[in-house]
């Protein structure tokens, strides 16, 4: 660009020749377009950063301009149901769970006369001394909390000796989850669930127990986690085998901070999750989630995790899955939630900047994807063949129109614009994105894996980092059992308590019996609905 002194008239710097002037204007227009694209890009990056840090996680799209939809898309949108009327205080369901113990207290009115009933209760009228008759009672309920408590189990094994042959008899000592360990199964389960389900770091748990007068330092609790992890390894391995026996697996990963000993800082490790959940396709097979930890995100790790898996892998666009797909054993199914996300970012950004044309294109993409999800809501839970038939008949034509529309977007906008990037994201992965239409076992997105990582995201905000790679491996094992118990509707603490009670004496060749869907459920193991 040419520097123009402040005291010089800019017009005088323009060339007099008409051809040179046109060339100068074209160059200026190109520079303006380049700067505009740069501003748009930086604005979008800032909006994404602000939303990730401060914004709501919901990406609910409600566009009032449904008149702009093509007729085919309008037919696929579900009819809007009227919102239910707001309930007032008199219609709220205040019933309490039936399994809670009840304590009854009866509060009688004061009676000062000498009349008493058969139980010795005063029953005379304070006004005239007459006898009182019952008119019923007003009953109310109050939910109260009894703090958890520790107890000590003192095990006594008497020794008996024969008076003639001097033989000695004594019962065998009961097994413990940790040999010669102080903690019982219920306490160990409580500590594990506190850390890996309720996201309470061990140092905070130590402080909570100290308020009850029991001193358990963080090092002791960390040792219990390590020993429970070692004890549960055969069960976690069995869980992994079950997950990889499925015809379709959801996969995802998330970063976790890991302390680097001796350097006083952290590095980034990864937690991977592999989810088997075919309930949306009407399957009765139990859902399960299997977690693995690695110190980095190299593609060799999912290759190793899935080396015995053959079937369909539904995952995001991470390039590291390429080795798995390249093996020939695994077919790729992409995620429409990820394909939708760049359009949502553009729509949200353009709402702030009032860029009508570009916001219209983003809104059109969101409407088309919304129509695909509306079909999924109707076929969820139905058998695969019905899902395939419905998708081919209804989603197939919408997909063809959407594919043509995406190509049209690329012809209208700059190749370097974010709109073009959003369109190319879907077009490059179109075969994997549309594979679910012809296979009723596949889901429209990878939400099953993303849901399985929510607990990890909450936990890392509390404990900030893992102490070592070994700590990451322990976390993966405990997350596997806790999340799988939750997927099967079990109270994870009751499940772990039962497992830790049995596993020390359980036969290794029958370890599958301790998986959440096989173990004999106790009344308090099933979570309240």
C-alpha positions in Angstrom: 0.0 0.0 0.0 1.2 3.6 -0.8 1.8 5.9 2.2 0.1 9.2 1.7 1.3 12.2 3.8 -1.2 13.7 6.0 -1.1 17.1 4.3 -1.5 15.7 0.8 -4.8 15.4 -1.0 -5.5 11.7 -1.6 -7.4 12.5 -4.9 -4.3 14.1 -6.3 -2.5 10.9 -5.9 -4.8 9.0 -8.3 -3.6 8.4 -11.9 -5.2 10.5 -14.6 -5.3 7.7 -17.1 -8.7 5.9 -17.1 -7.2 2.5 -17.5 -4.7 2.9 -14.7 -7.5 4.3 -12.6 -9.7 1.2 -13.2 -6.7 -1.0 -12.4 -6.1 0.9 -9.2 -9.8 0.6 -8.1 -9.8 -3.1 -8.8 -6.7 -3.6 -6.7 -8.4 -1.6 -3.9 -11.6 -3.7 -4.1 -9.5 -6.8 -3.8 -7.7 -5.4 -0.7 -11.1 -4.5 0.8 -12.4 -8.0 0.2 -9.3 -9.5 1.8 -9.6 -7.3 4.9 -13.3 -8.1 5.1 -12.6 -11.8 5.1 -9.9 -11.3 7.8 -12.3 -9.3 10.0 -15.0 -12.0 9.6 -12.5 -14.8 10.4 -11.2 -13.0 13.5 -14.8 -12.1 14.6 -15.8 -15.8 14.3 -12.7 -16.9 16.2 -13.5 -14.5 19.0 -17.1 -15.5 19.2 -16.1 -19.2 19.4 -13.6 -18.4 22.2 -16.1 -16.4 24.2 -18.9 -19.0 23.8 -16.5 -21.8 24.8 -15.4 -19.9 27.9 -18.6 -18.0 29.0 -21.5 -19.1 26.8 -24.2 -21.8 27.3 -23.4 -25.2 25.8 -26.9 -25.5 24.3 -27.1 -25.0 20.5 -30.9 -25.1 20.2 -32.0 -23.6 16.9 -35.4 -22.1 16.7 -35.9 -20.1 13.5 -39.3 -18.3 13.1 -38.7 -17.9 9.4 -40.1 -21.3 8.5 -41.8 -19.8 5.4 -38.4 -19.7 3.8 -38.2 -23.5 3.8 -38.7 -25.6 0.7 -41.9 -27.6 0.8 -40.0 -30.9 1.1 -38.2 -29.7 4.2 -41.4 -28.3 5.7 -43.0 -31.7 5.4 -40.2 -33.3 7.5 -40.4 -30.8 10.4 -42.5 -32.1 13.4 -45.6 -30.2 14.3 -45.0 -27.9 17.3 -46.8 -29.0 20.4 -48.3 -26.3 22.6 -46.3 -25.7 25.8 -47.8 -27.3 28.9 -49.4 -24.8 31.3 -47.2 -23.8 34.2 -47.9 -25.8 37.3 -48.8 -23.8 40.4 -47.9 -24.7 43.9 -51.1 -26.7 44.4 -50.4 -29.1 41.5 -46.8 -29.9 42.1 -45.9 -33.5 42.7 -44.5 -33.5 46.2 -44.6 -37.3 46.7 -41.4 -38.8 48.3 -39.8 -42.1 47.3 -41.5 -45.1 48.8 -38.2 -46.8 49.8 -37.2 -44.1 52.3 -37.8 -45.0 55.9 -40.6 -43.2 57.7 -40.7 -41.9 61.3 -44.0 -40.8 62.7 -44.5 -38.2 65.3 -48.0 -37.4 66.7 -48.6 -34.0 68.1 -51.7 -33.9 70.3 -53.5 -30.8 71.4 -53.0 -29.8 75.1 -55.8 -31.1 77.4 -55.9 -29.9 81.0 -58.8 -31.8 82.3 -58.7 -35.2 84.1 -60.4 -37.2 81.3 -58.1 -39.8 79.8 -58.5 -42.5 77.2 -57.5 -46.2 77.5 -53.8 -45.3 76.7 -53.7 -42.7 79.4 -53.8 -39.8 77.0 -55.7 -36.7 78.1 -58.9 -36.4 76.0 -61.0 -33.8 77.8 -62.3 -30.5 76.5 -60.4 -27.6 78.0 -63.5 -25.5 77.7 -66.2 -27.6 79.4 -64.6 -30.9 80.4 -66.6 -33.0 77.9 -65.1 -36.0 76.1 -63.4 -35.4 72.7 -64.1 -37.5 69.6 -61.8 -37.8 66.6 -62.4 -35.8 63.5 -59.5 -37.2 61.5 -56.0 -35.7 61.3 -53.9 -33.4 59.2 -50.8 -35.2 57.8 -47.7 -33.5 56.4 -44.3 -34.7 55.3 -40.9 -33.3 55.7 -37.8 -34.6 54.0 -34.8 -34.9 56.5 -31.2 -35.9 56.1 -29.2 -38.2 58.4 -25.5 -37.6 57.9 -23.4 -40.6 56.7 -21.5 -42.2 59.4 -18.5 -44.4 59.9 -18.5 -47.6 61.9 -15.8 -50.1 63.0 -16.4 -53.8 62.4 -14.6 -55.9 65.0 -14.1 -59.4 63.8 -13.5 -62.0 66.5 -12.4 -65.6 65.6 -12.3 -67.7 68.7 -9.8 -70.5 68.8 -11.0 -73.9 70.1 -8.7 -76.7 71.3 -9.5 -80.3 71.7 -9.0 -81.5 75.3 -7.8 -84.9 74.2 -5.7 -84.6 71.0 -5.0 -80.9 71.4 -6.2 -80.1 67.8 -6.9 -76.4 67.3 -9.9 -75.1 65.4 -10.5 -71.6 64.2 -12.7 -70.1 61.4 -10.9 -68.7 58.3 -10.5 -65.0 58.3 -13.0 -63.3 55.9 -11.5 -61.9 52.7 -10.8 -58.2 52.3 -10.7 -56.2 49.0 -7.2 -55.0 50.1 -5.3 -57.7 51.9 -4.7 -56.6 55.6 -6.2 -53.3 54.5 -8.2 -51.0 56.9 -10.9 -50.1 54.4 -14.0 -52.2 53.9 -15.8 -52.6 50.5 -18.4 -49.9 51.3 -15.8 -47.3 52.2 -13.7 -48.1 49.2 -16.8 -47.8 46.9 -17.7 -44.5 48.5 -14.2 -43.1 47.9 -14.1 -44.3 44.3 -17.6 -42.9 43.4 -16.8 -39.7 45.2 -13.8 -39.1 42.9 -14.9 -40.6 39.6 -18.6 -39.9 39.7 -19.2 -37.0 42.0 -15.9 -35.4 41.0 -14.6 -34.7 44.6 -10.8 -34.7 44.7 -9.1 -36.9 47.3 -7.9 -34.0 49.3 -11.4 -32.7 49.7 -12.7 -36.1 50.7 -10.0 -36.2 53.3 -11.3 -32.9 54.7 -14.9 -34.2 54.7 -13.9 -37.3 56.6 -11.9 -35.3 59.1 -15.0 -33.4 60.1 -16.4 -36.7 61.2 -13.4 -37.3 63.3 -11.7 -39.8 61.0 -8.2 -38.9 59.8 -7.6 -40.3 56.3 -4.9 -38.4 54.5 -4.7 -38.0 50.8 -1.8 -40.4 50.4 -3.8 -43.2 52.1 -6.8 -42.5 49.8 -4.6 -42.5 46.7 -3.1 -45.8 47.8 -6.7 -47.3 48.0 -7.4 -46.0 44.5 -4.3 -47.8 43.2 -5.1 -51.1 44.9 -8.7 -51.0 43.8 -7.6 -50.4 40.2 -5.3 -53.4 40.4 -8.1 -55.5 41.9 -10.6 -54.5 39.2 -8.3 -55.0 36.1 -9.8 -58.4 35.1 -13.3 -57.0 35.3 -12.3 -53.9 33.2 -10.7 -56.1 30.6 -13.9 -58.2 30.4 -15.9 -55.0 29.9 -13.5 -54.0 27.0 -14.0 -57.3 25.3 -17.8 -56.9 25.5 -17.7 -53.4 24.0 -15.5 -54.5 21.1 -17.8 -57.5 20.3 -20.4 -55.0 19.1 -21.1 -54.4 15.4 -21.0 -50.7 16.0 -18.9 -48.6 18.4 -19.0 -44.9 19.2 -15.5 -43.4 20.0 -14.2 -40.0 21.1 -11.3 -38.6 23.2 -10.7 -35.6 25.5 -7.6 -33.9 26.8 -6.6 -34.2 30.5 -3.7 -32.5 32.3 -1.0 -34.8 33.7 1.6 -33.7 36.2 5.2 -34.1 34.9 7.4 -35.1 37.8 10.5 -33.0 38.4 9.5 -30.2 36.1 6.8 -28.5 38.1 4.3 -28.3 35.2 1.8 -30.4 33.4 1.5 -31.9 30.0 -1.6 -33.1 28.0 -2.7 -36.7 28.0 -5.8 -38.2 26.5 -8.7 -40.2 27.8 -10.4 -42.3 25.0 -13.9 -43.8 25.3 -15.5 -46.5 23.3 -19.2 -46.9 23.8 -21.5 -49.8 22.9 -25.1 -48.6 23.0 -27.6 -50.0 20.5 -30.8 -49.2 22.5 -31.8 -46.5 20.0 -32.0 -49.3 17.4 -34.2 -51.4 19.6 -31.5 -53.7 20.8 -31.8 -55.4 24.2 -28.0 -55.7 24.6 -26.7 -53.9 27.6 -24.9 -50.6 27.0 -21.3 -50.2 28.1 -18.5 -47.6 28.1 -14.8 -48.6 28.0 -12.1 -45.9 28.7 -8.4 -45.9 27.9 -5.7 -43.5 28.9 -2.7 -42.5 26.7 0.1 -39.9 27.3 -0.5 -38.3 23.9 -2.9 -38.3 21.0 -0.9 -40.3 18.4 -3.0 -42.3 16.0 -1.2 -45.5 17.0 -3.2 -45.6 20.2 -6.7 -46.1 18.7 -5.1 -48.5 16.3 -4.0 -50.6 19.3 -7.3 -50.2 21.2 -9.3 -51.3 18.2 -7.0 -53.9 16.7 -9.5 -56.7 17.5 -12.6 -54.8 16.4 -14.4 -55.2 13.1 -17.5 -53.3 12.3 -18.7 -49.7 12.2 -16.8 -47.0 14.1 -18.8 -43.7 14.6 -16.5 -40.9 15.5 -15.5 -37.3 14.8 -13.2 -36.1 12.1 -9.9 -36.7 14.0 -7.3 -37.8 11.4 -5.9 -40.4 13.9 -8.9 -42.7 13.1 -7.5 -43.1 9.6 -5.3 -46.1 10.5 -8.4 -47.9 11.9 -10.4 -47.2 8.8 -7.5 -48.1 6.6 -7.2 -51.6 8.1 -10.2 -52.7 6.0 -12.0 -54.2 9.1 -13.8 -51.0 10.1 -16.3 -48.8 8.2 -16.5 -45.1 9.0 -19.7 -43.4 10.1 -19.4 -39.6 10.7 -21.3 -37.4 13.1 -23.9 -34.9 12.0 -23.5 -33.0 15.3 -20.0 -32.1 14.2 -21.1 -31.2 10.7 -23.7 -28.9 12.2 -21.4 -27.1 14.6 -19.7 -24.8 12.1 -23.0 -23.7 10.7 -24.2 -22.9 14.2 -21.1 -20.9 14.9 -21.7 -18.8 11.8 -25.4 -18.4 12.6 -24.6 -17.2 16.1 -21.8 -14.8 14.9 -24.0 -13.3 12.2 -26.8 -12.7 14.6 -24.5 -10.4 16.5 -23.1 -8.7 13.4 -26.4 -8.5 11.6 -24.9 -9.9 8.4 -28.2 -10.9 6.8 -27.1 -12.8 3.7 -24.6 -15.0 5.4 -26.9 -15.5 8.4 -29.5 -16.7 5.9 -27.3 -19.3 4.4 -26.3 -20.6 7.9 -29.9 -20.7 8.9 -30.9 -22.7 5.8 -28.2 -25.3 6.6 -29.5 -25.5 10.2 -33.1 -26.0 9.0 -32.1 -28.8 6.7 -30.1 -30.6 9.5 -33.0 -30.0 11.9 -35.3 -31.8 9.4 -33.0 -34.8 9.5 -33.0 -34.9 13.3 -36.8 -34.7 13.3 -36.9 -38.0 11.4 -34.5 -39.6 13.9 -36.8 -38.6 16.8 -39.6 -40.6 15.2 -37.6 -43.8 14.5 -35.6 -43.9 17.7 -36.0 -47.2 19.5 -37.4 -49.0 16.4 -35.7 -52.1 14.8 -32.9 -51.4 12.3 -34.9 -52.5 9.2 -37.7 -50.1 10.0 -35.2 -47.3 10.7 -33.5 -48.0 7.4 -36.7 -48.0 5.4 -37.9 -44.7 7.0 -34.5 -43.0 6.4 -34.2 -44.1 2.8 -37.8 -42.9 2.1 -37.6 -39.6 4.0 -34.1 -38.6 4.7 -32.6 -39.8 1.4 -34.3 -37.1 -0.7 -33.4 -34.4 1.8 -29.8 -35.5 1.7 -29.7 -35.3 -2.1 -31.2 -31.7 -2.0 -28.7 -30.8 0.8 -25.8 -32.1 -1.2 -26.8 -30.0 -4.2 -27.4 -27.0 -2.0 -23.8 -27.3 -0.5 -22.3 -27.2 -3.9 -24.4 -24.1 -4.6 -23.0 -22.4 -1.5 -19.4 -23.0 -2.7 -20.3 -21.3 -6.0 -21.6 -18.2 -4.3 -19.0 -17.5 -1.6 -15.2 -17.0 -1.4 -13.2 -20.2 -1.2 -11.5 -18.9 1.9 -14.6 -17.9 3.8 -16.0 -19.7 6.8 -19.1 -20.5 4.9 -17.1 -22.4 2.3 -15.2 -24.2 5.1 -18.5 -25.3 6.7 -19.8 -26.6 3.4 -16.5 -28.4 2.5 -16.5 -30.1 6.0 -19.7 -31.9 5.0 -18.9 -32.5 1.4 -15.5 -34.1 2.1 -17.2 -36.6 4.6 -20.4 -37.0 2.7 -20.1 -40.8 2.2 -19.5 -41.3 6.0 -22.2 -38.7 6.9 -24.9 -40.5 4.8 -23.9 -44.1 5.7 -26.5 -44.1 8.5 -29.3 -43.7 5.9 -28.7 -47.2 4.5 -27.9 -48.9 7.8 -30.4 -48.9 10.6 -27.8 -49.8 13.2 -25.9 -46.5 12.8 -26.9 -43.3 14.7 -27.1 -39.9 13.1 -24.4 -38.6 15.4 -21.8 -39.5 18.0 -23.6 -38.2 21.0 -23.3 -41.5 22.9 -19.5 -41.0 23.1 -19.7 -37.3 23.9 -22.2 -37.9 26.7 -19.8 -40.5 28.2 -17.1 -37.8 28.4 -19.1 -35.2 30.2 -18.1 -36.6 33.6 -14.5 -36.4 32.7 -14.9 -32.8 31.7 -16.6 -32.0 35.0 -13.9 -33.9 37.0 -10.9 -32.2 35.4 -12.3 -28.8 36.4 -12.2 -30.0 40.0 -9.0 -32.0 40.4 -7.1 -29.9 37.7 -4.6 -32.6 36.8 -3.7 -36.2 37.2 -0.7 -37.1 39.2 1.0 -39.4 36.7 0.3 -41.6 33.7 -0.5 -44.4 36.1 -3.1 -42.1 37.6 -4.6 -41.7 34.2 -4.8 -45.5 33.8 -6.5 -45.8 37.1 -9.0 -43.1 36.2 -9.8 -44.9 32.9 -10.6 -48.2 34.8 -12.8 -46.6 37.4 -14.6 -44.3 34.8 -15.3 -47.5 32.8 -17.2 -49.2 35.7 -18.9 -46.1 37.1 -20.2 -44.9 33.7 -21.3 -48.4 32.6 -23.2 -48.9 35.9 -25.0 -45.5 35.2 -25.8 -46.5 31.6 -27.5 -49.7 33.0 -29.5 -47.7 35.5 -27.6 -48.8 38.6 -26.4 -46.8 41.6 -22.6 -46.9 40.9 -21.7 -46.9 44.6 -24.0 -49.9 45.4 -22.6 -51.7 42.3 -19.0 -51.1 43.3 -19.7 -52.1 46.9 -21.2 -55.4 45.8 -18.3 -56.0 43.4 -15.6 -55.2 46.0 -17.3 -57.5 48.4 -17.2 -60.5 46.1 -14.2 -60.0 43.7 -11.4 -61.1 46.1 -12.8 -64.7 46.1 -14.4 -64.7 42.7 -13.2 -67.2 40.1 -11.3 -65.4 37.3 -12.8 -67.6 34.6 -16.3 -66.3 35.7 -15.4 -62.7 36.0 -18.2 -61.8 33.5 -20.7 -62.5 36.2 -19.6 -59.3 37.9 -20.5 -57.0 35.0 -23.3 -54.6 35.8 -26.0 -56.3 33.7 -25.0 -59.8 35.1 -24.5 -59.2 38.8 -27.4 -60.1 41.1 -28.9 -56.7 41.8 -29.8 -55.7 45.3 -32.9 -53.6 46.1 -30.8 -50.4 46.7 -28.6 -50.9 43.6 -31.2 -49.8 41.1 -31.2 -46.0 40.9 -34.4 -44.1 41.6 -36.1 -43.1 38.4 
